[in-house]
Amino acid sequence: MNRKIVGIGVGMAIMLAASTAVRAQNSPAGAGIDAALRGAVERKDVPGVVAQLVEQGRFALDDPVEKYLPEFANLKVFESFDATSGVYRLRPASRPPTVRHILTHTSGLGYPFTSAILRDFKPQPGENYPFGGPLLFDPGERWHYGTSTDVVGKLVEKVSGQKLEDYFRQHIFAPLQMADTSYNVPQEKAARLVAGQQRAGERMDGAIVLQAPQPGLTIPEPIGGGGLASTANDYGRFMRMLLNGGELDGARVLKAETVALMGQNNIGVVSVPALKSALPRSADFTFIADSRDKWGLGFLITTDQVPGKRSPGSLSWGGINNTYFWIDPSRGIAGVILMQYLPFADAKALAVYDAFERSAYQLASAER
């Protein structure tokens, strides 16, 4: 069965994006079906790439990352950090992070906007931390959103021997006919790239204004954690591939059993907590069932049923510019909504996302 995104899954997403007054650069038109937006929602392509390489036997999920990236050897963990003085103590990690740890955000890595420690951390001369800082905890002990997906991108490049964008294009974008997804936007598509916006003020709590300077057309050093430009139509094709068990329109990019594994709990007894933001670029963010939801290979897994919304077992995540998606395998429904402003998890953006999702299920029920 060729399961598809519910009828308004793409169309309404674009209509709602346009309602935020986001406009393409050098274009008087509002965001349309072919508008390109940067957002990190597309980082979910990265676990798909890793899953391909696991299928090929290029590495195993429980291999230590240092086997492929030597800079991951002998990692240190914060033993203490004094927020007033900035003085810290480190100790060796109790175990090396594995590929599974970096795919599930249980590696111990964080972001400055998700960790006050990393926000305030100033390394001593001679210390080098290629992925943002020491670990916040021993690998596998907790879930914390951080730079793990950047590590995944480096792992893909090392194992495949290709640049990240080249691998994406050959193994994901071309087979799925995602012609408008790339890190580097061609000049002829520049007018379709939506302008970046943010709330004004130091705390990003004012009116929405244009960012200055605007993001450029090119990304000199693509990373796994974000930077792809894509359209709702293109990302819809990626979600349909997952709904269809790894195949779309005759092109198979993943085995059905691999897609199933990506949607299974891969963090054991660990759960996904609410996160308190450490920088204005993101509001605090909570999930459907804080401290009960799980994580697969690249996706949040919903555990609870919310009336009028996605089913338990649904997969989802979002991007820093208020780009969001969900995939509901049990209902055969997926949706993507692309906005383009900061802060992440802005209350109005979340309200639009909620209304969009509820409308999708209302339509699906009406079409039965």
C-alpha positions in Angstrom: 0.0 0.0 0.0 1.4 3.4 -1.0 0.6 5.4 2.1 0.6 9.2 1.6 0.6 12.3 3.6 -2.9 13.4 4.5 -4.3 15.8 1.9 -3.6 19.0 3.9 -0.2 17.7 5.1 1.8 19.8 2.6 -0.8 22.3 1.3 -1.9 23.6 4.7 1.7 23.6 6.0 2.6 26.1 3.3 -0.6 28.2 3.8 0.2 28.4 7.5 3.8 29.3 6.9 2.6 32.1 4.6 0.4 33.3 7.4 3.5 34.2 9.5 4.4 36.8 6.9 7.6 35.0 6.0 8.6 36.0 2.5 11.3 34.8 0.0 14.3 37.0 -0.5 13.9 39.5 -3.4 10.4 38.2 -4.0 7.1 39.9 -3.2 5.3 36.6 -3.0 4.6 34.8 0.3 5.9 31.3 1.0 4.5 28.8 -1.5 4.7 25.1 -2.2 8.2 25.6 -3.8 9.6 28.0 -1.2 12.9 26.9 0.2 13.5 27.2 4.0 16.5 26.5 6.1 15.8 24.7 9.3 17.3 21.7 10.9 14.2 19.6 10.5 16.0 18.0 7.6 18.7 16.6 10.0 16.5 13.6 10.1 17.9 12.7 6.7 21.2 12.0 8.5 20.0 9.0 10.6 18.6 7.6 7.3 22.0 7.8 5.8 23.6 6.1 8.8 20.9 3.4 8.6 21.9 2.8 4.9 25.6 2.3 6.0 24.6 0.0 8.8 22.6 -2.1 6.2 25.8 -2.3 4.1 27.8 -3.5 7.1 30.1 -0.5 7.1 29.7 -0.2 10.8 27.5 -1.4 13.7 25.3 0.6 16.0 27.3 -0.5 19.1 30.7 0.2 17.6 32.6 2.9 19.5 32.7 6.2 17.6 36.5 6.4 18.2 37.0 3.4 15.9 36.2 5.8 13.0 36.8 9.2 14.5 40.0 9.2 16.6 39.2 12.5 18.1 36.5 10.7 20.1 39.1 8.8 22.1 39.7 9.6 25.8 36.8 11.9 26.2 36.3 13.8 29.4 33.2 14.4 31.5 32.3 17.3 33.7 32.8 16.3 37.4 32.0 19.8 38.6 31.4 23.3 37.3 31.1 26.4 39.3 28.8 28.8 37.6 30.1 31.9 39.4 33.9 31.4 38.9 33.8 29.2 35.8 36.1 26.7 37.6 35.6 23.1 36.5 36.9 19.6 37.1 36.9 16.9 34.5 37.3 13.1 34.7 37.6 10.4 32.1 34.3 9.0 30.7 33.4 5.7 32.1 32.8 4.2 28.7 33.3 5.3 25.1 30.3 6.7 23.2 28.9 4.4 20.5 27.2 5.1 17.2 23.9 4.3 18.9 24.7 6.9 21.6 25.2 9.7 19.0 22.1 8.7 17.1 20.0 8.8 20.2 21.4 12.0 21.9 22.6 9.9 24.9 26.3 10.6 24.1 26.7 13.3 26.8 27.2 16.1 24.2 25.1 19.2 24.5 24.6 22.7 22.9 25.2 26.0 24.6 21.5 26.8 24.1 20.5 23.5 25.9 23.1 23.6 28.7 24.0 26.5 31.0 27.3 24.7 31.7 28.3 24.6 28.0 27.0 28.2 27.6 29.4 29.5 30.3 32.3 27.0 29.7 35.6 28.5 28.8 38.3 25.9 28.1 41.8 26.2 29.5 44.6 27.0 27.0 45.6 23.9 25.1 42.3 22.1 25.6 40.5 21.1 22.4 36.9 20.0 22.1 35.9 19.4 18.5 32.2 19.0 19.2 31.6 21.8 21.6 33.0 20.8 25.0 33.4 18.0 27.5 30.6 15.5 28.0 27.8 16.5 30.4 27.4 12.9 31.6 28.7 9.4 30.9 27.4 8.0 27.5 24.2 6.1 27.8 23.2 7.6 31.2 20.8 10.3 30.1 19.2 12.0 27.1 20.3 15.5 26.3 19.9 17.4 23.0 23.3 18.4 21.6 25.9 18.2 18.8 25.6 14.4 18.4 24.1 14.8 14.9 27.2 16.8 13.8 29.2 13.8 14.8 27.0 11.6 12.8 27.7 13.8 9.8 31.4 13.4 10.3 31.0 9.7 10.7 29.1 9.4 7.4 31.9 11.3 5.6 34.6 9.2 7.1 33.0 5.8 6.4 31.6 6.7 2.9 34.6 8.6 1.7 32.2 11.3 0.3 31.3 14.8 1.4 28.1 14.9 3.3 26.1 16.8 0.7 27.4 14.5 -2.1 26.3 11.4 -0.2 22.9 12.9 0.5 22.4 13.8 -3.1 23.4 10.4 -4.5 21.7 8.2 -1.9 18.7 10.1 -0.6 17.8 13.2 -2.6 18.2 11.9 -6.1 16.4 8.5 -5.6 13.5 10.3 -3.8 13.4 13.1 -6.3 14.0 15.8 -3.7 15.4 18.2 -6.3 15.0 21.3 -4.0 17.0 20.0 -1.0 20.6 21.0 -0.6 23.0 22.8 1.7 24.1 25.2 -1.1 21.3 26.9 -2.9 21.9 27.6 -6.6 21.7 31.3 -7.6 18.7 30.5 -9.9 16.7 29.4 -6.9 17.8 32.3 -4.7 14.4 34.1 -4.9 12.7 31.1 -3.4 14.9 31.0 -0.3 12.7 32.4 2.5 14.2 35.2 4.6 15.3 34.5 8.1 13.4 36.3 10.9 13.5 36.6 14.7 11.7 38.3 17.5 13.4 41.6 18.3 15.2 42.4 21.6 18.0 40.8 23.5 15.6 38.2 24.9 13.9 37.7 21.5 10.5 38.6 23.0 9.5 41.5 20.8 7.9 41.8 17.3 9.2 39.6 14.5 11.8 41.4 12.4 14.2 40.4 9.6 17.5 38.9 10.7 20.6 41.0 9.9 22.7 39.8 8.1 20.6 37.3 6.2 21.8 33.7 5.9 23.7 33.2 2.7 23.1 30.9 -0.2 26.1 28.7 0.6 27.2 26.6 3.5 31.1 26.3 3.2 31.3 23.3 5.6 28.0 21.4 5.8 27.3 19.6 9.1 25.0 16.9 10.1 23.1 19.1 12.6 21.5 21.6 10.3 21.8 24.0 7.4 19.9 22.1 4.7 17.5 24.1 2.6 14.4 22.3 1.6 10.7 22.6 0.7 7.6 21.2 2.3 7.1 19.2 -0.9 10.6 17.7 -0.8 10.4 16.8 2.9 7.0 15.3 2.4 8.6 12.9 0.0 11.1 11.9 2.6 8.3 11.3 5.1 6.3 9.3 2.6 9.3 7.0 2.1 9.4 6.3 5.8 5.6 5.7 5.9 6.0 3.3 3.0 8.7 1.2 4.8 11.7 2.7 3.0 10.4 2.9 -0.6 8.7 5.6 -2.7 7.6 5.6 -6.3 9.8 2.5 -7.0 12.9 3.8 -5.4 14.0 1.9 -2.2 16.5 3.7 0.0 16.1 1.6 3.2 14.9 -1.9 4.0 11.6 -2.2 5.8 13.2 -3.7 8.8 15.6 -0.8 9.1 12.8 1.7 9.1 11.1 -0.3 11.8 14.3 -0.3 13.9 14.5 3.5 13.5 11.1 3.8 15.1 11.8 1.6 18.0 13.0 2.6 21.5 16.8 2.7 21.3 17.4 4.3 24.7 16.1 1.6 27.0 15.0 2.8 30.5 16.3 6.3 29.7 13.5 8.8 28.7 13.3 12.2 27.1 12.8 15.0 29.6 11.7 18.6 29.1 14.6 20.9 28.3 15.2 24.3 29.8 16.8 26.7 27.3 20.0 28.5 28.2 19.9 31.1 25.5 17.2 33.4 24.0 17.3 31.7 20.6 15.1 28.9 22.1 12.3 28.9 24.5 12.0 26.1 27.0 10.6 23.1 25.3 8.5 20.3 26.4 7.1 17.2 24.7 3.9 15.3 24.7 4.9 13.1 27.7 8.0 14.6 29.3 10.1 12.0 31.0 8.1 9.2 29.4 8.7 9.7 25.7 11.5 7.7 24.1 14.0 8.1 21.2 14.6 5.9 18.2 17.4 6.3 15.7 16.9 9.9 15.0 13.3 10.5 16.2 11.3 11.3 19.3 8.8 8.5 19.9 5.5 9.6 21.4 4.2 7.3 24.1 0.8 8.8 25.0 -2.3 9.4 23.0 -3.5 13.0 22.9 -7.1 13.3 21.8 -7.3 14.7 18.2 -3.6 14.3 17.5 -0.9 11.8 16.7 -1.0 8.1 17.9 1.4 6.5 20.4 4.5 5.3 18.5 4.5 8.4 16.2 7.9 9.8 15.3 8.7 13.6 15.3 11.1 16.4 15.8 11.7 20.0 14.8 14.3 22.5 13.7 15.6 25.7 15.3 13.7 28.0 12.9 10.3 26.5 14.0 10.2 23.8 11.4 8.3 20.7 12.6 7.2 17.3 11.4 5.5 14.2 12.7 5.0 10.7 11.2 2.2 8.5 12.5 2.8 5.0 11.1 -0.3 3.4 12.7 -2.6 5.9 11.0 -0.6 6.4 7.8 -0.4 10.1 8.3 2.5 12.6 8.3 2.7 16.3 8.4 5.4 19.0 8.0 5.0 22.7 8.8 7.8 25.1 8.0 8.2 28.5 9.6 11.4 30.6 9.5 11.9 32.6 12.7 13.5 32.5 16.1 13.2 31.7 19.0 12.6 28.0 18.6 9.4 26.8 20.4 7.9 30.2 20.3 4.4 30.0 21.8 2.7 31.3 18.7 4.6 28.9 16.5 3.6 26.0 18.7 0.0 27.1 18.6 0.0 27.1 14.8 1.6 23.7 14.8 -1.0 22.3 17.2 -3.9 23.7 15.1 -2.3 22.3 12.0 -1.9 18.8 13.4 -5.5 18.7 14.8 -6.8 19.9 11.4 -4.9 17.0 9.7 -6.6 14.4 11.9 -10.0 16.1 11.5 -9.7 15.8 7.7 -8.5 12.2 7.9 -11.5 11.3 10.0 -13.9 13.1 7.7 -12.4 11.2 4.7 -13.1 7.7 6.2 
